[in-house]
Amino acid sequence: MDTKLTYSQAIKRLEELVAQVEDPSLPISQVLEKVKEATSLVNFCREELRRGEDQVNQILNTKSESL
């Protein structure tokens, strides 16, 4: 996975992959490749969201401690 990939880019690519996989003429071997790529992108997005959640929690905890 490209370490410079952004969350927005990953979501856009996932949307592209879904559209491609929905094509009934796509050979199963290509479907499998696209599903594998999509799985990797979903994992990347989950990790980005988890990191963002951690940052928000850290900010909120810091703010509440200073009150």
CORLINNOR-V811037 format. One line per field, one symbol per residue. psi: psi as a letter, one per 30 degrees, with the letter a starting at -180 (. if undefined). burial: 1 if it has 24 or more other ideal C-beta (glycine too) atoms within 12 Angstrom, else 0. A space follows every 10 residues. Layout:
psi: ???
burial: ???
This chain:
psi: kkfgkleeee eeeeeeeeee ffjffkkeee eeeeeeeeee eeeeeeeeee eeeeeeeeee eeeeff.
burial: 0000000001 0011001000 1000000000 0001001100 1001100000 0000000000 0000000
